[in-house]
């Protein structure tokens, strides 16, 4: 079943092509000739989106007067007037700080009647992650690492880190005012909420410093926050440092925003490809993947077992295989802040392998692919993994203890030893994760 799963995954990634979506969106923007157009692209899909934007502008007889493209892979700028900068991900670092400075320099060149097209995609939070005044770069890095290992979902993470990031939480839009700003987004967050995509640099922040404090307390993170971050939060609460821009603030008066691509596009494309391959029936889950990766894995395995038993009702000729697709983003809570190598998809896959092994005969004939649409799962060279009921024992046969690797948040070497990793390379898009589960019918 692995070749089928990989084919469906590739189709899902192609279905979330930011180039086509960006070209179509740029063609519809109310850009005026005779006024300068600047491009700002930030995120894992930045270069693909910027290239498509340059092409679409050219078809309208427009040329970028300048701009900054901030990606994660050191690619060249798609136009001579654009500056390409490479930031760090998932943790911000010196390159991310420099990328934030390049944005500041560009903003300093703008005139009030300029037009700015902002292209945002997932990963932007870290790629231009630079601290607000009063917080050091190392402290922002420590804060981000704390959030990544906390088990909190992406909405909590971005609600907190945007508070301490130079251009996040509406601050970029505020700095770009009074220019006309058109924001096009490739979403990697639940419900495609613009306030969370890349930490919402051009969207108002509805939360106050007090709200953020309460959120940190609820997740037992406030006491672990770097001291300067706590002090900054307190200054904002006392009115000694500015709040993030709120809905209705003047800086948003000339900002238009549109989400042009998201996880559902990938799932629909994957489902269509499965049908073409003769995999029937196909079911797309309506509920996004959220919460702990290992617990989610067990739930998905249970769903596949029930799907095999009851999902074929009313299907005249179900064929040899059937599949389910899920999309979203799980979390991995680190134990004692120690962990090995891997990402949330690999952790989910390894936990699924255990669940399938524990089912005995019921687990046979089921395989699961879990992978990020960006082609990179955590700080590894793998997008995710493909597992079945034999994977757990294959890891043991390779001389490794899969249970120890799972407990140690160290899925990468275990899955690598069993040949289960999925390596695809950088995809140029990022619309969260895709999980495909397949069952053999006969």
GUMIZA-728697 format. One record per atom (N, C-alpha, C): residue in three letters; z, x, y. Coordinates in steps of 0.001 Angstrom, whole numbers, plus 500000, padded with zeros to 6 digits. Layout:
<pavexs>
ALAZXY
...
</pavexs>
This chain:
<pavexs>
UNK500000500811498780
UNK500000500000500000
UNK500000500841501266
UNK500305502140501146
UNK500404502957502361
UNK499104502997503167
UNK497939503214502543
UNK496711503219503351
UNK496509501931504137
UNK496831500795503540
UNK496715499516504235
UNK497679499444505415
UNK498908499863505190
UNK499909499844506256
UNK499486500733507422
UNK498992501914507115
UNK498570502820508185
UNK497373502257508943
UNK496468501612508243
UNK495306501003508886
UNK495753499903509852
UNK496671499082509414
UNK497188497997510264
UNK497913498571511480
UNK498693499633511265
UNK499398500269512383
UNK498415500835513401
UNK497374501521512920
UNK496381502079513846
UNK495714500980514667
UNK495430499858514024
UNK494833498736514748
UNK495791498184515791
UNK497082498161515464
UNK498077497685516423
UNK498108498579517659
UNK498057499890517436
UNK498066500830518563
UNK496803500664519408
UNK495656500522518747
UNK494404500333519479
UNK494410499024520242
UNK495123498036519733
UNK495221496750520413
UNK496046496810521680
UNK496780497902521835
UNK497577498102523054
UNK496957499208523892
UNK495640499184524006
UNK494905500212524740
UNK495091500032526248
UNK495771500958526914
UNK496008500796528343
UNK494764501006529197
UNK493766501708528652
UNK492562501983529438
UNK491822500692529768
UNK491515499907528752
UNK490786498664528982
UNK491585497707529867
UNK492891497611529602
UNK493727496706530394
UNK493793497149531851
UNK493867498466532071
UNK493941498977533442
UNK492630498754534184
UNK491507499030533539
UNK490212498821534182
UNK490049497367534619
UNK490403496462533750
UNK490271495041534067
UNK491181494649535226
UNK492393495185535228
UNK493344494839536284
UNK492946495422537630
UNK492456496665537619
UNK492020497303538870
UNK490850496529539475
UNK489954496053538626
UNK488781495312539109
UNK489187494058539865
UNK490370493512539556
UNK490809492259540175
UNK491720492464541387
UNK492104493705541693
UNK493016493936542804
UNK492325493709544156
UNK493064493165545120
UNK492495492919546453
UNK492519494178547328
UNK491783495201546890
UNK491730496455547643
UNK490650496373548716
UNK490973496903549894
UNK490050496815551027
UNK489325498139551243
UNK488031498039551444
UNK487255499222551813
UNK487614499624553241
UNK487508500911553493
UNK487849501407554824
UNK489302501788554959
UNK490114501482553951
UNK491524501891553936
UNK491754502819552741
UNK492542503843552938
UNK492765504823551874
UNK493500504189550687
UNK493134504670549492
UNK493790504231548262
UNK494445505438547600
UNK495720505314547308
UNK496458506367546613
UNK496896505844545242
UNK496966506752544267
UNK497389506405542911
UNK498696507102542559
UNK499603506363541965
UNK500813506932541376
UNK500884506418539940
UNK500867507314538961
UNK500957506922537556
UNK502144507636536921
UNK503016506875536292
UNK504240507434535714
UNK504462506835534329
UNK504654507691533327
UNK504985507197531997
UNK504142507838530917
UNK504382507442529686
UNK503678508017528545
UNK502191507658528542
UNK501842506562529191
UNK500435506168529281
UNK499837506547530630
UNK500507507398531388
UNK500090507696532763
UNK498675508235532850
UNK498334509198532003
UNK497017509823532104
UNK495903508869531695
UNK496128508102530656
UNK495121507125530236
UNK494923506082531330
UNK496011505592531896
UNK495921504577532938
UNK495282505140534205
UNK495640506372534569
UNK495070506981535773
UNK493571507206535615
UNK493147507681534453
UNK491721507888534197
UNK490954506574534299
UNK491527505527533718
UNK490878504217533773
UNK490837503688535197
UNK491895503960535960
UNK491942503499537348
UNK490888504197538195
UNK490727505502537992
UNK489707506250538736
UNK488323505686538433
UNK488059505400537158
UNK486773504840536758
UNK486545503475537400
UNK487570502617537329
UNK487435501263537878
UNK487303501284539394
UNK487993502188540057
UNK487846502322541506
UNK486428502765541858
UNK485905503718541086
UNK484554504205541336
UNK483517503105541222
UNK483726502200540267
UNK482793501085540103
UNK482833500133541290
UNK483920500210542068
UNK484026499395543278
UNK483670500186544536
UNK483202501409544327
UNK482841502241545463
UNK484030502849546178
UNK485152502965545476
UNK486382503513546056
UNK486745504824545374
UNK487357505711546127
UNK487801507008545619
UNK489252507224546006
UNK490084507699545083
UNK491476507953545465
UNK491580509035546535
UNK492365508756547562
UNK492584509732548631
UNK493655510739548248
UNK494365510474547176
UNK495422511359546703
UNK496264510629545679
UNK497208511329545101
UNK498079510680544136
UNK498754511668543205
UNK499663511147542405
UNK500435511943541455
UNK500399511249540095
UNK500145512022539054
UNK500153511512537684
UNK501251512256536928
UNK502251511534536483
UNK503394512145535787
UNK503405511670534341
UNK503034512570533428
UNK503035512253532008
UNK503937513188531230
UNK503780513150529905
UNK504675513929529049
UNK503976515026528267
UNK502660515203528461
UNK501934516087527557
UNK501048517118528237
UNK501256517415529481
UNK500550518514530126
UNK499055518340530250
UNK498583517125530414
UNK497148516885530539
UNK496673517122531973
UNK495377517376532114
UNK494806517626533432
UNK494649516327534206
UNK494671516424535522
UNK494475515256536373
UNK493051514744536215
UNK492848513419536230
UNK491509512866536019
UNK490632512871537270
UNK491152513365538383
UNK490366513409539619
UNK490873514568540470
UNK489983515172541226
UNK490329516343542022
UNK491386516031543083
UNK491483514771543515
UNK492453514400544546
UNK493823514043543969
UNK493945514069542645
UNK495212513728542012
UNK495912514978541499
UNK497218514992541610
UNK498039516090541092
UNK498711515658539804
UNK498544516432538733
UNK499180516122537455
UNK500465516932537312
UNK501518516265536920
UNK502819516901536710
UNK503350516457535351
UNK503966517364534636
UNK504544517037533332
UNK506055516981533435
UNK506625515849533079
UNK508073515708533074
UNK508632515847531673
UNK509948515766531549
UNK510586515835530226
UNK510954514440529735
UNK511011514311528406
UNK511380513053527773
UNK511910513357526367
UNK512959512702525890
UNK513646511549526479
UNK514723511903527508
UNK515074513180527595
UNK516066513594528590
UNK515367514213529785
UNK515726513841530998
UNK515126514483532175
UNK515569515933532271
UNK514772516731532969
UNK515097518138533143
UNK514433518682534383
UNK514347519996534502
UNK513770520613535706
UNK512365520134536031
UNK511533519933535008
UNK510177519447535267
UNK510188518013535794
UNK511108517212535290
UNK511248515845535787
UNK511685515854537254
UNK512586516777537582
UNK513044516877538971
UNK511884517276539885
UNK511052518209539391
UNK509884518621540190
UNK508897517468540349
UNK508741516677539294
UNK507847515523539385
UNK508350514543540444
UNK509652514344540484
UNK510230513456541501
UNK509979514011542901
UNK510049515324543050
UNK509765515954544353
UNK508307515755544756
UNK507389515847543777
UNK505964515640544088
UNK505728514228544605
UNK506455513270544043
UNK506362511899544547
UNK506815511837546006
UNK507917512502546294
UNK508423512514547659
UNK507432513121548640
UNK506779514197548216
UNK505784514842549076
UNK504598513918549334
UNK504168513193548293
UNK503061512263548464
UNK503440511150549442
UNK504615510610549270
UNK505062509523550145
UNK505083509965551605
UNK505422511229551831
UNK505457511754553188
UNK504088511824553853
UNK503012511729553051
UNK501650511800553582
UNK501064510425553889
UNK501737509364553524
UNK501162508028553632
UNK501262507463555040
UNK500262506668555397
UNK500275505910556642
UNK500549504443556326
UNK500944503701557331
UNK501357502314557135
UNK500234501433556592
UNK498967501753556889
UNK497872500890556436
UNK497238501378555138
UNK497860502341554463
UNK497348502813553181
UNK497631501797552059
UNK496831501886551010
UNK497012501059549821
UNK497439501966548662
UNK498451501547547927
UNK498970502363546825
UNK498928501559545533
UNK498293502130544522
UNK498282501534543187
UNK499269502314542331
UNK500284501622541822
UNK501317502249540998
UNK501133501799539553
UNK500954502762538657
UNK500715502496537242
UNK501942502950536447
UNK502638502021535845
UNK503898502325535160
UNK503796502053533672
UNK504449502911532879
UNK504549502706531440
UNK505861503299530946
UNK506198502992529707
UNK507457503447529144
UNK507615504951529173
UNK508842505397529306
UNK509126506823529409
UNK509269507296530834
UNK508861506454531785
UNK508916506853533183
UNK510312507146533689
UNK511315506510533103
UNK512696506734533547
UNK513071508199533495
UNK512713508861532393
UNK513053510279532226
UNK512038511191532897
UNK510755510824532839
UNK509705511719533323
UNK509810512014534814
UNK510321511059535604
UNK510579511325537027
UNK512071511210537306
UNK512867511417536259
UNK514315511319536397
UNK514856512437537269
UNK515341512080538431
UNK516002513027539331
UNK517188512292539926
UNK518282512980540180
UNK519494512282540609
UNK519458511823542059
UNK520248510802542350
UNK520469510368543728
UNK521351511404544417
UNK521377511443545740
UNK522258512380546456
UNK523713512195546033
UNK524374513296545773
UNK525768513255545349
UNK525961513406543855
UNK524858513330543096
UNK524906513517541640
UNK524023514710541288
UNK524519515599540455
UNK523768516790540057
UNK522805516478538907
UNK521759517305538793
UNK520776517105537739
UNK521379517149536346
UNK522290518100536126
UNK522929518199534818
UNK523751516977534473
UNK524298516339535507
UNK525104515134535271
UNK524220513937534928
UNK523039513863535558
UNK522103512796535188
UNK521633512998533754
UNK521388514249533370
UNK521003514547531996
UNK522113514137531024
UNK523352514464531364
UNK524483514113530499
UNK524637512601530396
UNK524450511917531512
UNK524525510459531509
UNK523453509873530594
UNK522220510381530700
UNK521134509873529872
UNK521408510115528395
UNK521896511308528051
UNK522229511614526658
UNK523321510680526143
UNK524306510388526996
UNK525383509479526620
UNK524830508093526316
UNK523930507607527161
UNK523352506283526968
UNK522484506228525715
UNK521695507275525484
UNK520812507302524323
UNK521590507259523007
UNK522768507838523005
UNK523570507869521789
UNK524600506771521688
UNK524599505853522654
UNK525654504841522712
UNK525390503642521817
UNK524139503462521394
UNK523800502261520647
UNK523460501087521541
UNK523517501275522864
UNK523179500205523804
UNK521673499984523814
UNK521252498740524062
UNK519821498469524077
UNK519199498948525384
UNK517864498844525456
UNK517121499417526568
UNK517475498751527899
UNK517819497476527884
UNK518159496810529144
UNK519462497348529716
UNK520425497613528849
UNK521686498206529313
UNK521441499628529799
UNK520702500396529018
UNK520425501782529396
UNK519770501864530775
UNK518723501044530974
UNK518012501128532248
UNK518803500527533394
UNK519647499542533111
UNK520506498983534160
UNK521447500046534714
UNK521893500925533825
UNK522845501962534236
UNK522123503151534861
UNK521127503700534165
UNK520551504949534663
UNK519742504768535941
UNK519192503555536182
UNK518465503344537434
UNK519401503489538634
UNK520672503210538409
UNK521661503313539481
UNK521778504738540003
UNK521536505728539135
UNK521766507127539491
UNK520468507928539643
UNK519315507244539581
UNK518025507922539618
UNK517332507725540962
UNK516779508790541460
UNK516237508848542824
UNK515221507755543143
UNK514269507494542237
UNK513196506559542535
UNK513324505239541790
UNK514350505066540993
UNK514485503867540168
UNK515125502712540945
UNK515157501552540294
UNK515843500408540870
UNK515303499946542213
UNK513970500002542379
UNK513356499531543612
UNK513256500551544719
UNK513786501739544497
UNK513800502744545576
UNK512401503281545896
UNK511515503333544894
UNK510152503799545164
UNK509426502806546066
UNK509537501522545779
UNK508901500510546630
UNK509445500579548048
UNK510732500773548166
UNK511363500870549485
UNK510791502059550258
UNK510568503191549563
UNK510035504381550221
UNK508564504214550577
UNK507823503428549792
UNK506400503229550040
UNK506129502244551171
UNK507077501388551505
UNK506896500415552583
UNK506610501148553897
UNK505717500580554750
UNK505114499237554668
UNK503727499215554042
UNK503375500217553230
UNK502061500213552578
UNK501917498985551663
UNK500673498568551453
UNK500401497552550439
UNK500486498232549070
UNK501334497724548197
UNK501596498357546901
UNK501227497383545774
UNK500384497838544859
UNK499972497033543706
UNK500466497729542446
UNK501363497081541713
UNK502003497675540544
UNK501425497060539275
UNK500894497910538396
UNK500373497485537102
UNK501195498155536013
UNK501671497368535047
UNK502641497891534088
UNK502238497667532631
UNK502450498691531822
UNK502397498592530368
UNK503846498527529903
UNK504230497419529299
UNK505643497147529043
UNK506144497721527724
UNK507332498296527779
UNK508028498742526570
UNK509436498160526520
UNK509639497008527165
UNK510976496410527226
UNK510914494954526784
UNK512060494380526362
UNK512084492969525966
UNK511680492057527114
UNK510926491027526793
UNK510501490004527756
UNK509640490559528888
UNK509172491797528741
UNK508279492413529739
UNK508845492309531147
UNK510128492548531278
UNK510821492419532564
UNK510518493628533452
UNK509851493437534608
UNK509495494568535484
UNK510688495353536005
UNK511862494735536031
UNK513032495450536536
UNK513511496528535576
UNK513012496490534323
UNK513438497477533335
UNK512336498447532927
UNK511066498117533175
UNK509970499016532804
UNK510053500271533664
UNK510222501434533010
UNK510399502719533712
UNK511561502656534696
UNK512548501816534404
UNK513734501617535252
UNK513409500968536596
UNK512316500210536629
UNK512028499361537785
UNK511894500049539118
UNK511066501092539267
UNK510972501781540553
UNK510431500919541687
UNK509672499880541342
UNK509097499010542381
UNK509570497570542249
UNK510681497359541564
UNK511227496018541375
UNK512654495965541910
UNK513045494846542517
UNK514412494738543029
UNK515437494799541901
UNK516594495330542225
UNK517686495453541266
UNK518687494340541539
UNK518834493422540607
UNK519724492275540833
UNK521187492633540620
UNK521462493776539990
UNK522846494147539683
UNK523474494952540816
UNK524739494722541050
UNK525497495506542019
UNK526211496648541320
UNK526767497545542096
UNK527538498650541523
UNK528708498122540703
UNK529292497041541161
UNK530402496445540410
UNK529922495912539062
UNK528737495308539047
UNK528170494831537776
UNK527964495987536808
UNK527463497106537322
UNK527216498271536480
UNK528530498820535942
UNK529549498850536786
UNK530871499313536327
UNK531340498445535157
UNK531215497123535287
UNK531659496224534221
UNK530862496442532944
UNK529562496690533100
UNK528719496946531937
UNK529157498221531216
UNK529464499248531982
UNK529942500500531398
UNK531272500310530684
UNK532150499510531271
UNK533454499257530650
UNK533291498471529353
UNK532371497490529344
UNK532158496675528152
UNK531658497514526977
UNK530928498565527281
UNK530392499432526221
UNK531228500702526040
UNK532412500720526631
UNK533346501845526515
UNK532695503164526937
UNK531936503118528039
UNK531235504303528503
UNK531772504844529822
UNK532484504037530571
UNK532922504461531897
UNK533796505709531827
UNK534693505738530860
UNK535608506889530746
UNK534874508166530338
UNK533661508032529806
UNK532897509196529351
UNK531817509607530353
UNK531763508903531462
UNK530748509189532472
UNK531078510475533224
UNK530071511279533596
UNK530335512466534416
UNK531072512078535698
UNK531964512944536140
UNK532853512622537264
UNK532085512250538528
UNK531016512993538839
UNK530267512702540057
UNK529562511345539970
UNK529184510922538767
UNK528574509600538609
UNK529593508508538915
UNK530796508684538424
UNK531861507716538705
UNK532159507680540203
UNK532240508861540823
UNK532528508933542257
UNK531422508270543069
UNK530169508479542658
UNK529047507861543372
UNK529124506341543260
UNK529415505844542078
UNK529533504409541866
UNK530618503824542764
UNK531721504525542870
UNK532819504060543724
UNK532425504051545193
UNK531650505043545635
UNK531197505078547031
UNK530287503890547345
UNK529429503545546385
UNK528558502383546600
UNK529389501115546686
UNK530383500984545823
UNK531247499806545845
UNK531998499681547166
UNK532352500809547762
UNK533075500785549044
UNK532132500661550237
UNK530831500680549994
UNK529880500593551082
UNK529606501913551764
UNK530034503022551158
UNK529831504349551750
UNK528498504967551321
UNK527853504403550319
UNK526531504828549869
UNK525709503556549663
UNK524410503621549875
UNK523597502396549832
UNK523471501795548439
UNK523446500468548408
UNK523130499750547179
UNK521650499914546873
UNK521270499612545642
UNK519854499541545309
UNK519242498340546034
UNK517938498404546357
UNK517291497283547052
UNK517367495994546218
UNK517705494903546894
UNK517887493614546223
UNK516698492685546463
UNK516591491592545670
UNK515513490628545895
UNK515513490137547347
UNK514330490077547920
UNK514209489638549300
UNK514281490752550312
UNK514543491987549853
UNK514603493118550780
UNK513223493347551391
UNK513166493805552655
UNK511883493991553339
UNK510926494916552605
UNK511446495878551866
UNK510579496833551178
UNK509672496222550128
UNK509980494991549694
UNK509155494334548678
UNK508163493350549274
UNK508110493283550593
UNK507270492296551257
UNK505789492426550958
UNK505307493644550694
UNK503882493859550438
UNK503645494429549036
UNK504558494113548120
UNK504449494589546734
UNK503997493444545830
UNK502940493679545047
UNK502536492746543998
UNK502681493454542657
UNK503085492721541635
UNK503338493336540330
UNK502730492498539217
UNK502233493192538194
UNK501670492498537038
UNK501835493335535782
UNK502351492718534721
UNK502399493360533407
UNK501052493117532735
UNK500334494178532399
UNK498979494047531864
UNK498910494251530355
UNK500004494700529750
UNK499981495011528316
UNK501409495055527796
UNK501590494613526545
UNK502924494653525958
UNK502870494624524438
UNK504020494576523818
UNK504126494615522364
UNK503354493507521650
UNK503328492274522185
UNK502570491214521493
UNK501093491551521305
UNK500497492297522238
UNK499099492690522082
UNK498927493539520815
UNK499861494455520590
UNK499798495312519407
UNK499978494500518129
UNK500936493590518125
UNK501193492803516923
UNK500006491915516570
UNK499406491290517574
UNK498249490426517297
UNK497075491241516749
UNK496854492442517311
UNK495766493292516822
UNK496032493753515397
UNK497282494094515093
UNK497635494490513733
UNK497444493355512750
UNK497839492149513152
UNK497683490981512279
UNK496207490683512029
UNK495388490819513074
UNK493951490566512911
UNK493330491554511936
UNK493762492818512040
UNK493229493833511122
UNK493686493563509692
UNK494913493136509514
UNK495404492816508171
UNK494548491733507547
UNK494211490726508340
UNK493364489645507835
UNK491992490175507435
UNK491427491070508262
UNK490130491673507936
UNK490188492439506621
UNK491341493055506342
UNK491503493855505134
UNK491792493002503905
UNK491889491688504094
UNK492173490804502981
UNK493638490673502649
UNK494493491095503569
UNK495937490946503372
UNK496335489577503904
UNK496634488658502982
UNK496951487291503376
UNK498114486769502536
UNK498978485950503125
UNK498983485578504534
UNK499641486653505404
UNK499526486468506687
UNK500135487377507654
UNK501099486588508516
UNK502278487124508726
UNK503259486457509577
UNK503738487420510653
UNK503756486967511900
UNK504296487746513013
UNK505631487138513405
UNK506664487950513380
UNK507982487456513740
UNK508034487116515228
UNK508670486013515563
UNK508827485610516964
UNK510013486305517629
UNK510897486834516819
UNK512097487472517358
UNK511884488976517472
UNK512096489561518655
UNK511918491014518803
UNK513001491790518063
UNK512662492990517631
UNK513635493860516985
UNK514621494368518024
UNK515887494164517766
UNK516954494617518652
UNK518134495043517798
UNK519056495771518392
UNK520292496099517704
UNK520179497297516782
UNK521203497488515986
UNK521335498662515138
UNK520176498785514151
UNK519586499977514072
UNK518398500194513245
UNK518695499985511757
UNK519839500484511279
UNK520151500369509855
UNK520414498916509460
UNK521136498190510302
UNK521381496778510014
UNK520080495982510072
UNK519229496325511016
UNK517936495663511126
UNK517098495910509875
UNK517136497130509359
UNK516368497467508154
UNK516755496567506986
UNK518034496376506787
UNK518488495533505675
UNK518016494090505866
UNK518074493614507108
UNK517632492249507390
UNK516129492096507113
UNK515335493077507519
UNK513896492992507314
UNK513535493030505832
UNK514250493839505072
UNK514017493874503619
UNK514315492507503008
UNK515411491891503425
UNK515749490549502928
UNK514663489542503305
UNK514147489660504534
UNK513089488746504976
UNK511834488914504129
UNK511523490144503774
UNK510330490383502958
UNK510487489815501550
UNK511681489927501003
UNK511926489357499678
UNK511732487849499717
UNK512306487199500725
UNK512165485749500848
UNK510722485356501169
UNK510050486188501959
UNK508659485930502305
UNK507783485950501054
UNK508063486907500185
UNK507278486994498947
UNK507471485737498100
UNK508672485199498128
UNK508962484036497306
UNK508479482734497947
UNK508676482601499272
UNK508388481316499910
UNK507273481323500915
UNK506788482491501307
UNK505788482553502365
UNK504389482220501912
UNK504195482041500618
UNK502852481811500109
UNK502573480340499834
UNK503538479474500165
UNK503372478047499921
UNK502187477511500718
UNK501356476777500076
UNK500211476165500748
UNK499011477078500892
UNK499121478330500436
UNK497998479258500518
UNK497214479184499206
UNK495966478768499313
UNK495172478516498098
UNK494916479815497333
UNK494482480861498030
UNK494185482144497378
UNK494826483257498192
UNK496077483567497945
UNK496799484519498791
UNK496335485952498661
UNK495508486287497687
UNK495047487657497549
UNK496068488540496862
UNK495890489847497036
UNK496742490804496337
UNK497988491158497125
UNK497889491123498465
UNK499016491523499311
UNK499231490514500429
UNK500438490493500931
UNK500781489719502124
UNK501644490615503005
UNK501698490323504298
UNK502488491204505161
UNK503141490451506304
UNK504186491061506834
UNK504878490577508022
UNK504868491691509062
UNK504829491306510334
UNK504878492273511434
UNK506011491918512380
UNK506693492947512820
UNK507744492808513819
UNK507498493819514939
UNK507988493517516116
UNK507899494462517221
UNK509177494466518018
UNK509462495580518653
UNK510664495668519478
UNK511185497083519527
UNK512495497192519636
UNK513103498511519762
UNK514558498430519321
UNK514865499100518227
UNK516240499104517727
UNK517033500241518385
UNK518271500381517987
UNK519122501439518528
UNK519813502175517386
UNK520240503393517670
UNK521001504195516711
UNK522251504687517424
UNK523391504297516928
UNK524646504734517530
UNK525063506051516893
UNK525275507056517717
UNK525661508365517205
UNK527150508398516898
UNK527483509069515826
UNK528870509186515397
UNK529435510507515895
UNK530495510448516701
UNK531128511665517236
UNK530130512541517985
UNK529081511895518523
UNK528066512583519319
UNK527394513724518562
UNK527418513647517226
UNK526721514650516420
UNK525591513957515681
UNK524465514616515584
UNK523322513999514924
UNK522326515085514534
UNK521445514716513622
UNK520413515637513185
UNK519099515331513870
UNK518005515340513109
UNK516678515116513675
UNK516151513764513225
UNK515424513133514115
UNK514838511840513788
UNK514860510924514993
UNK514372509717514791
UNK514359508699515829
UNK514726507368515217
UNK514699506326516047
UNK515163505019515570
UNK514267504469514455
UNK512948504726514518
UNK512057504222513465
UNK512308504940512142
UNK512536506243512202
UNK512826506994510979
UNK514176506570510393
UNK515152506309511269
UNK516456505843510797
UNK516307504484510125
UNK515518503597510751
UNK515282502280510155
UNK514580502425508814
UNK513583503298508746
UNK512827503475507504
UNK513715503999506376
UNK514567504976506688
UNK515445505528505659
UNK516448504475505189
UNK516962503684506103
UNK517881502602505725
UNK517156501546504893
UNK515892501292505204
UNK515106500347504413
UNK514873500878503010
UNK514639502179502907
UNK514457502788501579
UNK515710502595500737
UNK516864502747501337
UNK518125502519500604
UNK518241501061500169
UNK517940500132501082
UNK518043498709500763
UNK517090498331499628
UNK515882498876499633
UNK514923498589498573
UNK515391499165497233
UNK515970500360497275
UNK516501500985496069
UNK517629500132495485
UNK518491499632496345
UNK519643498856495884
UNK519240497510495290
UNK518061497011495664
UNK517609495730495127
UNK517110495832493692
UNK516922497051493214
UNK516423497222491856
UNK515027496649491708
UNK514837495781490694
UNK513518495214490439
UNK512973494389491588
UNK513861493733492332
UNK513411492918493465
UNK512785493763494575
UNK513151495055494611
UNK512628495919495665
UNK511254496472495365
UNK510831496375494104
UNK509527496915493754
UNK508416496044494333
UNK507324496683494694
UNK506213495929495265
UNK506385495603496729
UNK507311496302497388
UNK507515496125498831
UNK507429497495499499
UNK506709497586500599
UNK506628498826501379
UNK506751498485502861
UNK507335499410503608
UNK507589499179505029
UNK507135500383505845
UNK506405500125506904
UNK506045501141507895
UNK506792500814509179
UNK507471501802509730
UNK508148501652511027
UNK507739502819511910
UNK507164502528513071
UNK506658503612513917
UNK506584503187515375
UNK506705504173516257
UNK506539503939517676
UNK505063503913518024
UNK504674503038518922
UNK503265502945519305
UNK502815504140520144
UNK503774504928520646
UNK503401506107521436
UNK503082507310520567
UNK503315507195519260
UNK503024508297518351
UNK504152509299518207
UNK505289509015518841
UNK506409509955518750
UNK507713509172518637
UNK508439509423517564
UNK509715508759517321
UNK510840509757517517
UNK511568509614518615
UNK512619510574518916
UNK512014511938519213
UNK512826512974519265
UNK512323514330519555
UNK511736515005518317
UNK510743514347517696
UNK510098514888516499
UNK508579514784516663
UNK507858515323515682
UNK506396515239515719
UNK505874514067514908
UNK506755513159514503
UNK506354512007513698
UNK506463510727514513
UNK505550509792514251
UNK505604508479514900
UNK506617507586514208
UNK506868507854512932
UNK507786507035512147
UNK507640507408510685
UNK507703506400509810
UNK507636506679508378
UNK507187505455507605
UNK506749505704506366
UNK506387504635505429
UNK507233504823504173
UNK507942503775503773
UNK508849503890502622
UNK508645502725501667
UNK509103502936500429
UNK509146501861499436
UNK510360502084498545
UNK510423501365497453
UNK511604501435496591
UNK511761502790495917
UNK510698503604495878
UNK510768504907495225
UNK511163506033496182
UNK511191505752497465
UNK511421506810498450
UNK512803507430498323
UNK513820506601498120
UNK515207507093498036
UNK515334508135496920
UNK514769507813495744
UNK514841508749494625
UNK513957509975494859
UNK512842509797495580
UNK511969510935495889
UNK512688511947496772
UNK513522511461497670
UNK514312512363498515
UNK515311513138497658
UNK515948512443496729
UNK516882513116495804
UNK516152514167494972
UNK514963513809494492
UNK514200514734493654
UNK513785515982494432
UNK513702515853495759
UNK513350517001496603
UNK514569517859496927
UNK515727517500496364
UNK516928518311496546
UNK517780517933497740
UNK517580516744498283
UNK518361516306499443
UNK519154515050499104
UNK520237514852499849
UNK521092513682499664
UNK520722512653500728
UNK519968511605500395
UNK519520510651501413
UNK520667509929502108
UNK521755509651501375
UNK522893508968501983
UNK523532509831503073
UNK523634511133502814
UNK524208512045503808
UNK523307512142505033
UNK522013512174504813
UNK521076512235505940
UNK521141510959506778
UNK521280509812506100
UNK521375508547506825
UNK522664508488507634
UNK523771508878507021
UNK525057508863507724
UNK525066509860508884
UNK524354510982508729
UNK524330512004509765
UNK523247511823510801
UNK522598510644510799
UNK521513510376511754
UNK520495511519511703
UNK520088511854510483
UNK519246513026510224
UNK518094512629509305
UNK517406511563509655
UNK516391510999508765
UNK515162511895508617
UNK514812512635509645
UNK513554513388509661
UNK513398514321508456
UNK514334515244508184
UNK514120516159507043
UNK514116515448505701
UNK514889514371505590
UNK514921513635504325
UNK513574512968504056
UNK513052512283505056
UNK511763511611504895
UNK510627512611504756
UNK510747513731505448
UNK509725514783505351
UNK509676515332503922
UNK510837515517503331
UNK510901516052501974
UNK510216515130500969
UNK510226513824501256
UNK509616512853500343
UNK508167512542500711
UNK507644513193501739
UNK506275512918502168
UNK506115511553502800
UNK507186511019503366
UNK507167509654503895
UNK506862509578505385
UNK506887510708506084
UNK506685510672507536
UNK505251510277507887
UNK505121509620509034
UNK503822509226509565
UNK503565510038510825
UNK502586510932510744
UNK502249511790511883
UNK500878511377512416
UNK500843510917513649
UNK499602510401514232
UNK499178511142515489
UNK500088511876516108
UNK499804512490517395
UNK500015511505518534
UNK499978512028519743
UNK500179511234520950
UNK499104510163521061
UNK499496508904521268
UNK498550507786521255
UNK498010507427522631
UNK498742507775523692
UNK498318507403525034
UNK498760506021525457
UNK499578505377524631
UNK500139504076525009
UNK501606504053524634
UNK502309502994525017
UNK503732502875524674
UNK504163501431524911
UNK504126500627523837
UNK504559499231523948
UNK505639498939522906
UNK506610499821522840
UNK507718499724521891
UNK507247500013520459
UNK508037499594519490
UNK507787499953518094
UNK507117498809517340
UNK506461499168516261
UNK505859498205515349
UNK506389498468513948
UNK506795497417513279
UNK507201497504511870
UNK506316496557511079
UNK505711497087510024
UNK504853496283509145
UNK505451496334507742
UNK505715495174507201
UNK506216495096505842
UNK505183494441504940
UNK504922495027503789
UNK503889494502502892
UNK504492494224501514
UNK504043493126500913
UNK504500492773499562
UNK503305492601498652
UNK503455493076497426
UNK502421492869496423
UNK502627491512495773
UNK501539490738495698
UNK501637489374495168
UNK501308489351493682
UNK500306490130493300
UNK499944490155491878
UNK499320491497491526
</pavexs>
